[in-house]
Amino acid sequence: MSGYFFFLIVVLAFMAATGYANDFCCGNGPVYCLQATKDVFLEVGSRNMNSYKFLIFGKHPGFVKKRILIQFGDIPSECGNIVSAKLYLKYWYSHKASYIKTLVNINRTVQVHQVIITRKGKRGEIKEDWTESQATSTHCKTGIKWSKPYLALDGTDANPNTLDTVIFPPTKPWLQLDITEAAQNWKNGEGNYGVLIWATNENDDARDIRFHSREHSTDKPFLSIFCN
């Protein structure tokens, strides 16, 4: 194992275990840590869910399914080549409504996709960013709809190719997702509109899994990038 990769493994393990990156978010390389600049969870309806201290995916009985949108800052210019980029969400707790006597946790098959947001205008394709305080399951911003609710995974709202797929047991302290390909695309000039996180079994009822959002006071979402 090379010295660089050994260093990367040690640093990422330490940050994920302690939340160190939230206090020391930027370094001089080869590891750069970026905090989320925007995050929101989406559910059916016109209500924007940006103000909460948590992010949710999946479905709780009696409620609609939820997905997560999250975006990070631009890749530092000092980063020459991106070797890896790992997204971290801190698990908070699994919610159960008080009126339900029993409700189990289930493992969620989690997938992450690069957000694209391509629109066809009179003069060709138009790129639209989403607005954190306005995004809902149907709109990326006020007056502009997603191609389909919760984002279409067909190359219009998000890339159909999955960046990473993981199984998340609720006992783990952090959800880690590999979004290296998206980070490399952003570094190479593609628009940085963040990523969409969802569970393939999102329609299965269980306790909803909650993670710290960037509005939380500690252990906020971060992206760790290893460059050489």
N, C-alpha and C positions, 0 to 999 in steps of 0.2 A: 504494500500500500504506500503510495507516495506521501511525502510530507504534507502537501497541500490538502489532500483528501482526508488524511488523518486529522489535520487541524480543523477542517470543515465539520467533520463528524462530531468532534469534541465541542466545538462552539455551538452548533445547532442543538445538540443534546442539552447543553447547559442552558441555552436560552429557552428552550421549550419546557424545561423542568422548572425554571425559576421565574420566567417572565422578564428576565434581565433586559431583553431588547426594548421593552417599553420605556425604560429609563435612559438607555444608551442606544438610540435608534440608528445612528449613522456612524460609520467608522471610516477608516482610510483604506479599506480593502485588505485582503481579497473578499471579505464578507461584508455586504451592505444590508442593513435592515431598514425596511420602509414600513411605516405605520399606514393604516387605512386612511384615505382621504374622504371616502364616501362609503356608507354601507346602509342597507335597508333590507327588511324582509318583506316579501310580497304575499298577499292573500286576496281572495276574490272580493271585489268591491272597489269603490273609488277612494277609500281611505288610505292615506299615506302612513306607513308604519316606521317612520324614521326616528322618532323621538325616544324610542325605548332603549334600555340599557342591555338589551339582549337581541340576538338574532335566532331565528327558528327555521328548521326545515322539517318536513314530514307532516303528519296529521294526528290531531287529538280528536277522539270521538265527540261529536257535537259541534266541531269546528271544521273549517275548510283547510285544505292543504296549504303549505307554505314553502317558499323558496327564498334563497338569499342572493342578493346582489352586493358585490363588494369591489372597490377600486382602490389602487395604491398610487403613490406618486410616481413621477417619471424616473426611469433608470438613470443613476448617476453617470455623468459623462466620463468619469474616471474608470468606469467598468468597461474594460476592453471587450472580452468575450464572456458570455454568460455560460457557466458550466452547469449550474442548477439554480432553480428558484423554488422555494418551498413556502407555502401559505400555511399559517398557523391560526387556528381559532381555539380559544380557551373554553372548554366545557364548563358550564355553570351548574345546571341541574336539569332533571327530567320532570316536567310538570304533570301533575294529576289534579283535575278539578275536584273540589271537595265533595261534590254530589255523586261522584263515582266511587263505589266501595272498593273495587279492585281493578287495577289496570297495570299491565306489565310493561316493562321496557322490551323493545325488540331491537335487534341489530338493523341498522340502516345501510343499504348499499348506496354509497354517496358518489356522485359524479360531478365533475367540474368542467365547464366549457368557457372558451374565450368569447366575450361579448363583442359583437361586430356593429350592429345597428346600421344596416344599409337600407337606404330608401331610394326609390327611382323618381327623379324629378324631371322637369322639362328639358333640362340640360345635362341629363345623365344621372349617375348615382350620387346620392347625398349621404354624408355621414352625420349622424345625430348622436350626441352624448346624452346620457340620462342625468336627471336632476335629483339629487338626494332627497330634497324636501317635497318633491312632486311625484316621484316614481310610484306606481301602483302595479297591480297585476295586469292592467290593461294599457297603461300609458307609461312611456319613458319620461315624459314631462307633460305639463299642461298643454292640451291641444294636440299632442302627437302620440299616436297609439303604437304599441308593439304590433308586429305582424300577426301574432296570436297571443292570447292571454298567457302570462307567465314566461313569455319570450318563446319564439319559434326556434327550435334547434335544427334549422334547415339552411343556415347561411345568410339569413336576413337579420335576425336579432342576435343569434349566437352561432358559432361554428358547430356543425353537427358532430365533429370529431371530439371525442372525450379526451381531455388532457390527462385525467387520472381517475381511477376508480378505487375506492377503499371501502372496507367494512368498518363501521364505527360502533364499537360497544360503548354504552354510556359510562362505563367505569373509567375510561381513559381520560386523562386530564386535558389533552390537547388533540384536536383534529388536525392532521397534517395532510396537505394536498400538494402534489408536485405539479406546478404550472410552468415548468421550464420553457416549454414550447411557446406559450403565450408571451413570457418575458422576452424571449429571443425575438419574437415578432415585433414587440413594442420597440426593442432596441434597434431593430432594422427599419423602423419608420412607420409601422402600422399604428393606427390610432389606439391609444390606451383607454379603453372603455371598461376595463375590469373583467370580472368573471362571474358566471352564474353557478351557484351550488344548489344541488337538489338531490333527492333520494329517489331511486328507481321504484322503491316500494312506498312512495309518498302517499298513496291512497289507502294504505293499511293503517287501521286505527291502533294507536299505542300512546304512551306518554310522549309529549313533544319534547324534542331535545333542544336545549337552550344554551347558547354560547354568548360570551361577552361581546358586546358591540363596541364601537369606538366611543360611544357615549358613557361606557362604564368607566369607573375611576381607576381600575387596575387591569392588568393582563389584557390589553386591547389587541385586536387582530394585527398581525404583522406579516410581512413578506421578507424572507431571508434569501439574499441573492449571493451566490458564490461566483466570483469572476477570476479570470486569469489574463 
